Amino acid sequence: MDTGLLILRLVVGLVLAGHGAQKLFGLFGGYGIAGTGGWLDSIGFRPGRPMAVLVGLAELAGGLGLALGLLTPLSAAVVIGTMAVAVWTHSSNGLWSTSGGYELPLINAVAAAALAFTGAGSISLDNALGLTFGTDYGVAAVVVGLVAALAAVTRAKLALRSTSTEQVLAEA
């Protein structure tokens, strides 16, 4: 079981960290802070550039935390929150990633939640540091992640609504 958890943590965590590096540094074909910030701004996450830094850091830190098995419930909460927002941003495209849907962020969020409940396993920094987390930490990780995502999405929706109102008034 510990080897399976290690494989899951490494693949999900390192891919998420790479995704964060795309946003922060433009690595792996990413758009960097400027490109990501422009897109985030256009969908209501304002100001775009600071939000790009925040999202990039969340994916990088949450991903590395999962990969290392370090403070696993906290790392999972960060990933769950970030991926829940990504699910919302892609939801209008349906489920499947072939049409730009939310398939992959959903899988990442569920994998992070599963790790929050199972723990990182014996091949982890949590274990090396003597840290153990029970089921209540898994519940907390999911709740914290989803509440943070709800706050971010609500803020973006309000920003978009405000922009639409301003455009209508300017055209009048």
Secondary structure by P-SEA (a helix, b strand, c coil): caaaaaaaaaaaaaaaaaaaaaacccccccccaaaaaaaaaaacccccaaaaaaaaaaaaaaaaaaaaccaaaaaaaaaaaaaaaaaaaacccccccccccaaaaaaaaaaaaaaaaaccccccccccccccccaaaaaaaaaaaaaaaaaaaaaaaaaaaaaaaaaaaaac
